[in-house]
């Protein structure tokens, strides 16, 4: 199994939000289901925390450079 990229997880959640509102086709759901089954979601929390910390560090570096 491969780890799910955070951007893809966000896209899937956006799709699911639309699907709950009736904005979907059954074939889209079937395609998404087969894709989601290929992913390993066990490290999502750790990946998200690492990504957020990296972004905060990047923002701090930019702020220091602009002073």
CHARMM internal coordinates of N, CA and C (Angstrom, degrees):
IC EDIT
DIST 1 N 1 CA 1.4597
DIST 1 CA 1 C 1.5181
ANGL 1 N 1 CA 1 C 109.65
DIST 1 C 2 N 1.3006
ANGL 1 CA 1 C 2 N 115.15
DIHE 1 N 1 CA 1 C 2 N 146.07
DIST 2 N 2 CA 1.4595
ANGL 1 C 2 N 2 CA 120.08
DIHE 1 CA 1 C 2 N 2 CA 178.74
DIST 2 CA 2 C 1.5223
ANGL 2 N 2 CA 2 C 110.01
DIHE 1 C 2 N 2 CA 2 C -104.45
DIST 2 C 3 N 1.3263
ANGL 2 CA 2 C 3 N 114.91
DIHE 2 N 2 CA 2 C 3 N 151.38
DIST 3 N 3 CA 1.4634
ANGL 2 C 3 N 3 CA 120.14
DIHE 2 CA 2 C 3 N 3 CA 177.83
DIST 3 CA 3 C 1.5244
ANGL 3 N 3 CA 3 C 108.88
DIHE 2 C 3 N 3 CA 3 C -72.34
DIST 3 C 4 N 1.3064
ANGL 3 CA 3 C 4 N 115.71
DIHE 3 N 3 CA 3 C 4 N 143.55
DIST 4 N 4 CA 1.4605
ANGL 3 C 4 N 4 CA 119.71
DIHE 3 CA 3 C 4 N 4 CA -179.92
DIST 4 CA 4 C 1.5231
ANGL 4 N 4 CA 4 C 109.37
DIHE 3 C 4 N 4 CA 4 C -84.36
DIST 4 C 5 N 1.3349
ANGL 4 CA 4 C 5 N 117.11
DIHE 4 N 4 CA 4 C 5 N 128.35
DIST 5 N 5 CA 1.4657
ANGL 4 C 5 N 5 CA 119.54
DIHE 4 CA 4 C 5 N 5 CA 175.09
DIST 5 CA 5 C 1.5340
ANGL 5 N 5 CA 5 C 109.38
DIHE 4 C 5 N 5 CA 5 C -66.98
DIST 5 C 6 N 1.3123
ANGL 5 CA 5 C 6 N 116.08
DIHE 5 N 5 CA 5 C 6 N 143.40
DIST 6 N 6 CA 1.4689
ANGL 5 C 6 N 6 CA 119.89
DIHE 5 CA 5 C 6 N 6 CA -176.84
DIST 6 CA 6 C 1.5243
ANGL 6 N 6 CA 6 C 112.20
DIHE 5 C 6 N 6 CA 6 C -60.67
DIST 6 C 7 N 1.3443
ANGL 6 CA 6 C 7 N 117.29
DIHE 6 N 6 CA 6 C 7 N -36.25
DIST 7 N 7 CA 1.4671
ANGL 6 C 7 N 7 CA 118.56
DIHE 6 CA 6 C 7 N 7 CA 179.68
DIST 7 CA 7 C 1.5271
ANGL 7 N 7 CA 7 C 110.52
DIHE 6 C 7 N 7 CA 7 C -64.75
DIST 7 C 8 N 1.3386
ANGL 7 CA 7 C 8 N 116.99
DIHE 7 N 7 CA 7 C 8 N -34.67
DIST 8 N 8 CA 1.4663
ANGL 7 C 8 N 8 CA 119.76
DIHE 7 CA 7 C 8 N 8 CA 179.77
DIST 8 CA 8 C 1.5209
ANGL 8 N 8 CA 8 C 110.38
DIHE 7 C 8 N 8 CA 8 C -72.57
DIST 8 C 9 N 1.3149
ANGL 8 CA 8 C 9 N 116.71
DIHE 8 N 8 CA 8 C 9 N -36.89
DIST 9 N 9 CA 1.4614
ANGL 8 C 9 N 9 CA 120.17
DIHE 8 CA 8 C 9 N 9 CA 176.04
DIST 9 CA 9 C 1.5271
ANGL 9 N 9 CA 9 C 109.94
DIHE 8 C 9 N 9 CA 9 C -60.28
DIST 9 C 10 N 1.3272
ANGL 9 CA 9 C 10 N 116.92
DIHE 9 N 9 CA 9 C 10 N -42.02
DIST 10 N 10 CA 1.4691
ANGL 9 C 10 N 10 CA 120.89
DIHE 9 CA 9 C 10 N 10 CA 178.10
DIST 10 CA 10 C 1.5280
ANGL 10 N 10 CA 10 C 110.69
DIHE 9 C 10 N 10 CA 10 C -62.75
DIST 10 C 11 N 1.3295
ANGL 10 CA 10 C 11 N 116.69
DIHE 10 N 10 CA 10 C 11 N -41.89
DIST 11 N 11 CA 1.4672
ANGL 10 C 11 N 11 CA 120.19
DIHE 10 CA 10 C 11 N 11 CA 178.63
DIST 11 CA 11 C 1.5282
ANGL 11 N 11 CA 11 C 111.17
DIHE 10 C 11 N 11 CA 11 C -63.42
DIST 11 C 12 N 1.3196
ANGL 11 CA 11 C 12 N 115.93
DIHE 11 N 11 CA 11 C 12 N -41.38
DIST 12 N 12 CA 1.4655
ANGL 11 C 12 N 12 CA 120.15
DIHE 11 CA 11 C 12 N 12 CA 179.32
DIST 12 CA 12 C 1.5252
ANGL 12 N 12 CA 12 C 110.43
DIHE 11 C 12 N 12 CA 12 C -64.32
DIST 12 C 13 N 1.3250
ANGL 12 CA 12 C 13 N 117.14
DIHE 12 N 12 CA 12 C 13 N -42.11
DIST 13 N 13 CA 1.4626
ANGL 12 C 13 N 13 CA 120.14
DIHE 12 CA 12 C 13 N 13 CA 179.51
DIST 13 CA 13 C 1.5305
ANGL 13 N 13 CA 13 C 111.06
DIHE 12 C 13 N 13 CA 13 C -66.12
DIST 13 C 14 N 1.3314
ANGL 13 CA 13 C 14 N 117.29
DIHE 13 N 13 CA 13 C 14 N -38.38
DIST 14 N 14 CA 1.4671
ANGL 13 C 14 N 14 CA 120.47
DIHE 13 CA 13 C 14 N 14 CA 175.57
DIST 14 CA 14 C 1.5226
ANGL 14 N 14 CA 14 C 110.55
DIHE 13 C 14 N 14 CA 14 C -62.49
DIST 14 C 15 N 1.3301
ANGL 14 CA 14 C 15 N 115.72
DIHE 14 N 14 CA 14 C 15 N -43.65
DIST 15 N 15 CA 1.4608
ANGL 14 C 15 N 15 CA 120.12
DIHE 14 CA 14 C 15 N 15 CA 178.44
DIST 15 CA 15 C 1.5213
ANGL 15 N 15 CA 15 C 110.14
DIHE 14 C 15 N 15 CA 15 C -60.76
DIST 15 C 16 N 1.3334
ANGL 15 CA 15 C 16 N 116.03
DIHE 15 N 15 CA 15 C 16 N -45.43
DIST 16 N 16 CA 1.4559
ANGL 15 C 16 N 16 CA 120.03
DIHE 15 CA 15 C 16 N 16 CA -177.97
DIST 16 CA 16 C 1.5248
ANGL 16 N 16 CA 16 C 111.10
DIHE 15 C 16 N 16 CA 16 C -63.43
DIST 16 C 17 N 1.3132
ANGL 16 CA 16 C 17 N 116.99
DIHE 16 N 16 CA 16 C 17 N -36.98
DIST 17 N 17 CA 1.4617
ANGL 16 C 17 N 17 CA 120.53
DIHE 16 CA 16 C 17 N 17 CA 176.79
DIST 17 CA 17 C 1.5272
ANGL 17 N 17 CA 17 C 110.10
DIHE 16 C 17 N 17 CA 17 C -61.32
DIST 17 C 18 N 1.3158
ANGL 17 CA 17 C 18 N 116.52
DIHE 17 N 17 CA 17 C 18 N -43.49
DIST 18 N 18 CA 1.4636
ANGL 17 C 18 N 18 CA 120.63
DIHE 17 CA 17 C 18 N 18 CA 177.05
DIST 18 CA 18 C 1.5161
ANGL 18 N 18 CA 18 C 111.98
DIHE 17 C 18 N 18 CA 18 C -66.29
DIST 18 C 19 N 1.3334
ANGL 18 CA 18 C 19 N 116.30
DIHE 18 N 18 CA 18 C 19 N -37.90
DIST 19 N 19 CA 1.4635
ANGL 18 C 19 N 19 CA 120.72
DIHE 18 CA 18 C 19 N 19 CA 179.91
DIST 19 CA 19 C 1.5203
ANGL 19 N 19 CA 19 C 110.59
DIHE 18 C 19 N 19 CA 19 C -63.86
DIST 19 C 20 N 1.3211
ANGL 19 CA 19 C 20 N 116.87
DIHE 19 N 19 CA 19 C 20 N -36.94
DIST 20 N 20 CA 1.4638
ANGL 19 C 20 N 20 CA 120.48
DIHE 19 CA 19 C 20 N 20 CA 178.48
DIST 20 CA 20 C 1.5184
ANGL 20 N 20 CA 20 C 111.78
DIHE 19 C 20 N 20 CA 20 C -66.67
DIST 20 C 21 N 1.3253
ANGL 20 CA 20 C 21 N 116.34
DIHE 20 N 20 CA 20 C 21 N -20.29
DIST 21 N 21 CA 1.4616
ANGL 20 C 21 N 21 CA 120.69
DIHE 20 CA 20 C 21 N 21 CA 178.87
DIST 21 CA 21 C 1.5260
ANGL 21 N 21 CA 21 C 111.39
DIHE 20 C 21 N 21 CA 21 C -96.32
DIST 21 C 22 N 1.3325
ANGL 21 CA 21 C 22 N 116.73
DIHE 21 N 21 CA 21 C 22 N 4.05
DIST 22 N 22 CA 1.4597
ANGL 21 C 22 N 22 CA 120.70
DIHE 21 CA 21 C 22 N 22 CA 177.80
DIST 22 CA 22 C 1.5102
ANGL 22 N 22 CA 22 C 114.31
DIHE 21 C 22 N 22 CA 22 C 89.66
DIST 22 C 23 N 1.3291
ANGL 22 CA 22 C 23 N 118.41
DIHE 22 N 22 CA 22 C 23 N 6.75
DIST 23 N 23 CA 1.4637
ANGL 22 C 23 N 23 CA 122.39
DIHE 22 CA 22 C 23 N 23 CA -178.84
DIST 23 CA 23 C 1.5275
ANGL 23 N 23 CA 23 C 110.71
DIHE 22 C 23 N 23 CA 23 C -92.45
DIST 23 C 24 N 1.3152
ANGL 23 CA 23 C 24 N 117.88
DIHE 23 N 23 CA 23 C 24 N 65.48
DIST 24 N 24 CA 1.4570
ANGL 23 C 24 N 24 CA 120.62
DIHE 23 CA 23 C 24 N 24 CA -178.38
DIST 24 CA 24 C 1.5234
ANGL 24 N 24 CA 24 C 109.81
DIHE 23 C 24 N 24 CA 24 C -157.48
DIST 24 C 25 N 1.3117
ANGL 24 CA 24 C 25 N 113.88
DIHE 24 N 24 CA 24 C 25 N 166.32
DIST 25 N 25 CA 1.4556
ANGL 24 C 25 N 25 CA 121.70
DIHE 24 CA 24 C 25 N 25 CA 172.31
DIST 25 CA 25 C 1.5275
ANGL 25 N 25 CA 25 C 107.05
DIHE 24 C 25 N 25 CA 25 C -116.20
DIST 25 C 26 N 1.3232
ANGL 25 CA 25 C 26 N 118.91
DIHE 25 N 25 CA 25 C 26 N 142.99
DIST 26 N 26 CA 1.4631
ANGL 25 C 26 N 26 CA 120.41
DIHE 25 CA 25 C 26 N 26 CA 179.72
DIST 26 CA 26 C 1.5311
ANGL 26 N 26 CA 26 C 113.21
DIHE 25 C 26 N 26 CA 26 C -53.83
DIST 26 C 27 N 1.3185
ANGL 26 CA 26 C 27 N 117.47
DIHE 26 N 26 CA 26 C 27 N -34.68
DIST 27 N 27 CA 1.4690
ANGL 26 C 27 N 27 CA 119.68
DIHE 26 CA 26 C 27 N 27 CA 179.44
DIST 27 CA 27 C 1.5275
ANGL 27 N 27 CA 27 C 111.03
DIHE 26 C 27 N 27 CA 27 C -65.26
DIST 27 C 28 N 1.3362
ANGL 27 CA 27 C 28 N 117.10
DIHE 27 N 27 CA 27 C 28 N -33.16
DIST 28 N 28 CA 1.4680
ANGL 27 C 28 N 28 CA 120.80
DIHE 27 CA 27 C 28 N 28 CA 176.73
DIST 28 CA 28 C 1.5239
ANGL 28 N 28 CA 28 C 110.77
DIHE 27 C 28 N 28 CA 28 C -64.92
DIST 28 C 29 N 1.3167
ANGL 28 CA 28 C 29 N 116.38
DIHE 28 N 28 CA 28 C 29 N -41.15
DIST 29 N 29 CA 1.4659
ANGL 28 C 29 N 29 CA 121.22
DIHE 28 CA 28 C 29 N 29 CA 179.22
DIST 29 CA 29 C 1.5264
ANGL 29 N 29 CA 29 C 109.97
DIHE 28 C 29 N 29 CA 29 C -64.19
DIST 29 C 30 N 1.3256
ANGL 29 CA 29 C 30 N 116.88
DIHE 29 N 29 CA 29 C 30 N -43.34
DIST 30 N 30 CA 1.4666
ANGL 29 C 30 N 30 CA 120.35
DIHE 29 CA 29 C 30 N 30 CA 179.94
DIST 30 CA 30 C 1.5223
ANGL 30 N 30 CA 30 C 111.06
DIHE 29 C 30 N 30 CA 30 C -63.04
DIST 30 C 31 N 1.3227
ANGL 30 CA 30 C 31 N 116.90
DIHE 30 N 30 CA 30 C 31 N -41.66
DIST 31 N 31 CA 1.4636
ANGL 30 C 31 N 31 CA 121.26
DIHE 30 CA 30 C 31 N 31 CA 178.78
DIST 31 CA 31 C 1.5297
ANGL 31 N 31 CA 31 C 110.71
DIHE 30 C 31 N 31 CA 31 C -64.33
DIST 31 C 32 N 1.3104
ANGL 31 CA 31 C 32 N 116.53
DIHE 31 N 31 CA 31 C 32 N -44.37
DIST 32 N 32 CA 1.4617
ANGL 31 C 32 N 32 CA 121.08
DIHE 31 CA 31 C 32 N 32 CA 179.44
DIST 32 CA 32 C 1.5279
ANGL 32 N 32 CA 32 C 110.93
DIHE 31 C 32 N 32 CA 32 C -64.39
DIST 32 C 33 N 1.3086
ANGL 32 CA 32 C 33 N 117.10
DIHE 32 N 32 CA 32 C 33 N -40.59
DIST 33 N 33 CA 1.4600
ANGL 32 C 33 N 33 CA 121.11
DIHE 32 CA 32 C 33 N 33 CA 179.04
DIST 33 CA 33 C 1.5251
ANGL 33 N 33 CA 33 C 111.24
DIHE 32 C 33 N 33 CA 33 C -59.44
DIST 33 C 34 N 1.3200
ANGL 33 CA 33 C 34 N 116.89
DIHE 33 N 33 CA 33 C 34 N -44.63
DIST 34 N 34 CA 1.4677
ANGL 33 C 34 N 34 CA 119.16
DIHE 33 CA 33 C 34 N 34 CA -179.85
DIST 34 CA 34 C 1.5249
ANGL 34 N 34 CA 34 C 110.96
DIHE 33 C 34 N 34 CA 34 C -66.28
DIST 34 C 35 N 1.3422
ANGL 34 CA 34 C 35 N 117.47
DIHE 34 N 34 CA 34 C 35 N -34.78
DIST 35 N 35 CA 1.4646
ANGL 34 C 35 N 35 CA 120.40
DIHE 34 CA 34 C 35 N 35 CA 177.90
DIST 35 CA 35 C 1.5281
ANGL 35 N 35 CA 35 C 111.09
DIHE 34 C 35 N 35 CA 35 C -69.03
DIST 35 C 36 N 1.3147
ANGL 35 CA 35 C 36 N 117.09
DIHE 35 N 35 CA 35 C 36 N -45.97
DIST 36 N 36 CA 1.4644
ANGL 35 C 36 N 36 CA 121.81
DIHE 35 CA 35 C 36 N 36 CA -176.81
DIST 36 CA 36 C 1.5297
ANGL 36 N 36 CA 36 C 110.95
DIHE 35 C 36 N 36 CA 36 C -62.08
DIST 36 C 37 N 1.3058
ANGL 36 CA 36 C 37 N 117.33
DIHE 36 N 36 CA 36 C 37 N -33.94
DIST 37 N 37 CA 1.4614
ANGL 36 C 37 N 37 CA 120.75
DIHE 36 CA 36 C 37 N 37 CA -179.47
DIST 37 CA 37 C 1.5244
ANGL 37 N 37 CA 37 C 112.20
DIHE 36 C 37 N 37 CA 37 C -66.45
DIST 37 C 38 N 1.3292
ANGL 37 CA 37 C 38 N 117.76
DIHE 37 N 37 CA 37 C 38 N -17.49
DIST 38 N 38 CA 1.4616
ANGL 37 C 38 N 38 CA 121.89
DIHE 37 CA 37 C 38 N 38 CA 179.41
DIST 38 CA 38 C 1.5297
ANGL 38 N 38 CA 38 C 112.36
DIHE 37 C 38 N 38 CA 38 C -82.86
DIST 38 C 39 N 1.3250
ANGL 38 CA 38 C 39 N 117.54
DIHE 38 N 38 CA 38 C 39 N -15.19
DIST 39 N 39 CA 1.4573
ANGL 38 C 39 N 39 CA 121.09
DIHE 38 CA 38 C 39 N 39 CA -173.44
DIST 39 CA 39 C 1.5209
ANGL 39 N 39 CA 39 C 112.76
DIHE 38 C 39 N 39 CA 39 C -94.22
DIST 39 C 40 N 1.3252
ANGL 39 CA 39 C 40 N 113.90
DIHE 39 N 39 CA 39 C 40 N 150.89
DIST 40 N 40 CA 1.4577
ANGL 39 C 40 N 40 CA 122.99
DIHE 39 CA 39 C 40 N 40 CA 172.81
DIST 40 CA 40 C 1.5318
ANGL 40 N 40 CA 40 C 106.60
DIHE 39 C 40 N 40 CA 40 C -103.54
DIST 40 C 41 N 1.3077
ANGL 40 CA 40 C 41 N 117.01
DIHE 40 N 40 CA 40 C 41 N 118.75
DIST 41 N 41 CA 1.4589
ANGL 40 C 41 N 41 CA 121.84
DIHE 40 CA 40 C 41 N 41 CA -176.02
DIST 41 CA 41 C 1.5270
ANGL 41 N 41 CA 41 C 112.99
DIHE 40 C 41 N 41 CA 41 C -99.32
DIST 41 C 42 N 1.3191
ANGL 41 CA 41 C 42 N 118.50
DIHE 41 N 41 CA 41 C 42 N 5.60
DIST 42 N 42 CA 1.4622
ANGL 41 C 42 N 42 CA 120.51
DIHE 41 CA 41 C 42 N 42 CA -171.64
DIST 42 CA 42 C 1.5167
ANGL 42 N 42 CA 42 C 113.85
DIHE 41 C 42 N 42 CA 42 C -65.31
DIST 42 C 43 N 1.3178
ANGL 42 CA 42 C 43 N 118.72
DIHE 42 N 42 CA 42 C 43 N -29.67
DIST 43 N 43 CA 1.4641
ANGL 42 C 43 N 43 CA 121.25
DIHE 42 CA 42 C 43 N 43 CA -176.22
DIST 43 CA 43 C 1.5297
ANGL 43 N 43 CA 43 C 113.68
DIHE 42 C 43 N 43 CA 43 C -103.84
DIST 43 C 44 N 1.3168
ANGL 43 CA 43 C 44 N 117.51
DIHE 43 N 43 CA 43 C 44 N 16.35
DIST 44 N 44 CA 1.4654
ANGL 43 C 44 N 44 CA 120.32
DIHE 43 CA 43 C 44 N 44 CA -176.18
DIST 44 CA 44 C 1.5242
ANGL 44 N 44 CA 44 C 111.16
DIHE 43 C 44 N 44 CA 44 C -59.38
DIST 44 C 45 N 1.3115
ANGL 44 CA 44 C 45 N 117.51
DIHE 44 N 44 CA 44 C 45 N -44.97
DIST 45 N 45 CA 1.4700
ANGL 44 C 45 N 45 CA 120.88
DIHE 44 CA 44 C 45 N 45 CA -178.56
DIST 45 CA 45 C 1.5236
ANGL 45 N 45 CA 45 C 110.35
DIHE 44 C 45 N 45 CA 45 C -60.94
DIST 45 C 46 N 1.3266
ANGL 45 CA 45 C 46 N 117.00
DIHE 45 N 45 CA 45 C 46 N -48.50
DIST 46 N 46 CA 1.4643
ANGL 45 C 46 N 46 CA 120.58
DIHE 45 CA 45 C 46 N 46 CA -179.80
DIST 46 CA 46 C 1.5256
ANGL 46 N 46 CA 46 C 111.40
DIHE 45 C 46 N 46 CA 46 C -62.57
DIST 46 C 47 N 1.3294
ANGL 46 CA 46 C 47 N 116.63
DIHE 46 N 46 CA 46 C 47 N -41.39
DIST 47 N 47 CA 1.4638
ANGL 46 C 47 N 47 CA 120.22
DIHE 46 CA 46 C 47 N 47 CA 178.93
DIST 47 CA 47 C 1.5264
ANGL 47 N 47 CA 47 C 111.41
DIHE 46 C 47 N 47 CA 47 C -64.06
DIST 47 C 48 N 1.3181
ANGL 47 CA 47 C 48 N 116.57
DIHE 47 N 47 CA 47 C 48 N -39.85
DIST 48 N 48 CA 1.4582
ANGL 47 C 48 N 48 CA 120.65
DIHE 47 CA 47 C 48 N 48 CA 179.25
DIST 48 CA 48 C 1.5257
ANGL 48 N 48 CA 48 C 111.00
DIHE 47 C 48 N 48 CA 48 C -66.37
DIST 48 C 49 N 1.3111
ANGL 48 CA 48 C 49 N 117.31
DIHE 48 N 48 CA 48 C 49 N -44.31
DIST 49 N 49 CA 1.4691
ANGL 48 C 49 N 49 CA 121.05
DIHE 48 CA 48 C 49 N 49 CA 178.82
DIST 49 CA 49 C 1.5224
ANGL 49 N 49 CA 49 C 110.41
DIHE 48 C 49 N 49 CA 49 C -61.55
DIST 49 C 50 N 1.3265
ANGL 49 CA 49 C 50 N 117.21
DIHE 49 N 49 CA 49 C 50 N -45.67
DIST 50 N 50 CA 1.4648
ANGL 49 C 50 N 50 CA 121.60
DIHE 49 CA 49 C 50 N 50 CA 178.85
DIST 50 CA 50 C 1.5214
ANGL 50 N 50 CA 50 C 111.06
DIHE 49 C 50 N 50 CA 50 C -61.00
DIST 50 C 51 N 1.3136
ANGL 50 CA 50 C 51 N 116.45
DIHE 50 N 50 CA 50 C 51 N -43.59
DIST 51 N 51 CA 1.4599
ANGL 50 C 51 N 51 CA 120.97
DIHE 50 CA 50 C 51 N 51 CA -179.91
DIST 51 CA 51 C 1.5273
ANGL 51 N 51 CA 51 C 111.37
DIHE 50 C 51 N 51 CA 51 C -63.86
DIST 51 C 52 N 1.3207
ANGL 51 CA 51 C 52 N 116.90
DIHE 51 N 51 CA 51 C 52 N -43.69
DIST 52 N 52 CA 1.4654
ANGL 51 C 52 N 52 CA 120.52
DIHE 51 CA 51 C 52 N 52 CA 179.58
DIST 52 CA 52 C 1.5260
ANGL 52 N 52 CA 52 C 111.61
DIHE 51 C 52 N 52 CA 52 C -64.90
DIST 52 C 53 N 1.3256
ANGL 52 CA 52 C 53 N 116.71
DIHE 52 N 52 CA 52 C 53 N -41.32
DIST 53 N 53 CA 1.4653
ANGL 52 C 53 N 53 CA 120.10
DIHE 52 CA 52 C 53 N 53 CA 178.17
DIST 53 CA 53 C 1.5230
ANGL 53 N 53 CA 53 C 110.82
DIHE 52 C 53 N 53 CA 53 C -64.73
DIST 53 C 54 N 1.3202
ANGL 53 CA 53 C 54 N 117.41
DIHE 53 N 53 CA 53 C 54 N -40.99
DIST 54 N 54 CA 1.4650
ANGL 53 C 54 N 54 CA 121.32
DIHE 53 CA 53 C 54 N 54 CA 178.00
DIST 54 CA 54 C 1.5242
ANGL 54 N 54 CA 54 C 110.65
DIHE 53 C 54 N 54 CA 54 C -62.34
DIST 54 C 55 N 1.3172
ANGL 54 CA 54 C 55 N 116.33
DIHE 54 N 54 CA 54 C 55 N -41.17
DIST 55 N 55 CA 1.4621
ANGL 54 C 55 N 55 CA 120.23
DIHE 54 CA 54 C 55 N 55 CA 178.99
DIST 55 CA 55 C 1.5260
ANGL 55 N 55 CA 55 C 110.67
DIHE 54 C 55 N 55 CA 55 C -64.55
DIST 55 C 56 N 1.3325
ANGL 55 CA 55 C 56 N 116.95
DIHE 55 N 55 CA 55 C 56 N -41.82
DIST 56 N 56 CA 1.4651
ANGL 55 C 56 N 56 CA 120.45
DIHE 55 CA 55 C 56 N 56 CA 178.90
DIST 56 CA 56 C 1.5256
ANGL 56 N 56 CA 56 C 110.55
DIHE 55 C 56 N 56 CA 56 C -63.38
DIST 56 C 57 N 1.3354
ANGL 56 CA 56 C 57 N 117.37
DIHE 56 N 56 CA 56 C 57 N -42.10
DIST 57 N 57 CA 1.4664
ANGL 56 C 57 N 57 CA 121.17
DIHE 56 CA 56 C 57 N 57 CA 177.37
DIST 57 CA 57 C 1.5223
ANGL 57 N 57 CA 57 C 110.84
DIHE 56 C 57 N 57 CA 57 C -61.91
DIST 57 C 58 N 1.3129
ANGL 57 CA 57 C 58 N 116.33
DIHE 57 N 57 CA 57 C 58 N -42.37
DIST 58 N 58 CA 1.4646
ANGL 57 C 58 N 58 CA 121.62
DIHE 57 CA 57 C 58 N 58 CA 178.90
DIST 58 CA 58 C 1.5298
ANGL 58 N 58 CA 58 C 110.58
DIHE 57 C 58 N 58 CA 58 C -61.57
DIST 58 C 59 N 1.3123
ANGL 58 CA 58 C 59 N 116.49
DIHE 58 N 58 CA 58 C 59 N -44.89
DIST 59 N 59 CA 1.4651
ANGL 58 C 59 N 59 CA 121.03
DIHE 58 CA 58 C 59 N 59 CA 179.28
DIST 59 CA 59 C 1.5286
ANGL 59 N 59 CA 59 C 111.04
DIHE 58 C 59 N 59 CA 59 C -62.25
DIST 59 C 60 N 1.3227
ANGL 59 CA 59 C 60 N 117.21
DIHE 59 N 59 CA 59 C 60 N -40.98
DIST 60 N 60 CA 1.4677
ANGL 59 C 60 N 60 CA 120.85
DIHE 59 CA 59 C 60 N 60 CA 178.74
DIST 60 CA 60 C 1.5238
ANGL 60 N 60 CA 60 C 110.63
DIHE 59 C 60 N 60 CA 60 C -63.62
DIST 60 C 61 N 1.3296
ANGL 60 CA 60 C 61 N 117.28
DIHE 60 N 60 CA 60 C 61 N -41.98
DIST 61 N 61 CA 1.4633
ANGL 60 C 61 N 61 CA 121.26
DIHE 60 CA 60 C 61 N 61 CA 178.97
DIST 61 CA 61 C 1.5242
ANGL 61 N 61 CA 61 C 110.86
DIHE 60 C 61 N 61 CA 61 C -63.47
DIST 61 C 62 N 1.3200
ANGL 61 CA 61 C 62 N 116.94
DIHE 61 N 61 CA 61 C 62 N -41.65
DIST 62 N 62 CA 1.4657
ANGL 61 C 62 N 62 CA 120.25
DIHE 61 CA 61 C 62 N 62 CA 177.49
DIST 62 CA 62 C 1.5186
ANGL 62 N 62 CA 62 C 111.14
DIHE 61 C 62 N 62 CA 62 C -62.95
DIST 62 C 63 N 1.3211
ANGL 62 CA 62 C 63 N 115.78
DIHE 62 N 62 CA 62 C 63 N -41.78
DIST 63 N 63 CA 1.4613
ANGL 62 C 63 N 63 CA 120.56
DIHE 62 CA 62 C 63 N 63 CA 179.84
DIST 63 CA 63 C 1.5239
ANGL 63 N 63 CA 63 C 110.73
DIHE 62 C 63 N 63 CA 63 C -62.21
DIST 63 C 64 N 1.3218
ANGL 63 CA 63 C 64 N 117.02
DIHE 63 N 63 CA 63 C 64 N -42.69
DIST 64 N 64 CA 1.4664
ANGL 63 C 64 N 64 CA 121.06
DIHE 63 CA 63 C 64 N 64 CA 178.80
DIST 64 CA 64 C 1.5279
ANGL 64 N 64 CA 64 C 111.54
DIHE 63 C 64 N 64 CA 64 C -66.13
DIST 64 C 65 N 1.3085
ANGL 64 CA 64 C 65 N 117.31
DIHE 64 N 64 CA 64 C 65 N -37.00
DIST 65 N 65 CA 1.4612
ANGL 64 C 65 N 65 CA 121.15
DIHE 64 CA 64 C 65 N 65 CA 179.20
DIST 65 CA 65 C 1.5220
ANGL 65 N 65 CA 65 C 111.72
DIHE 64 C 65 N 65 CA 65 C -67.72
DIST 65 C 66 N 1.3156
ANGL 65 CA 65 C 66 N 116.63
DIHE 65 N 65 CA 65 C 66 N -31.65
DIST 66 N 66 CA 1.4630
ANGL 65 C 66 N 66 CA 121.09
DIHE 65 CA 65 C 66 N 66 CA -177.15
DIST 66 CA 66 C 1.5251
ANGL 66 N 66 CA 66 C 113.08
DIHE 65 C 66 N 66 CA 66 C -83.47
DIST 66 C 67 N 1.3187
ANGL 66 CA 66 C 67 N 117.77
DIHE 66 N 66 CA 66 C 67 N -3.21
DIST 67 N 67 CA 1.4733
ANGL 66 C 67 N 67 CA 120.43
DIHE 66 CA 66 C 67 N 67 CA 179.90
DIST 67 CA 67 C 1.4993
ANGL 67 N 67 CA 67 C 110.46
DIHE 66 C 67 N 67 CA 67 C -85.82
END
COOR INIT
IC SEED 1 N 1 CA 1 C
IC BUILD
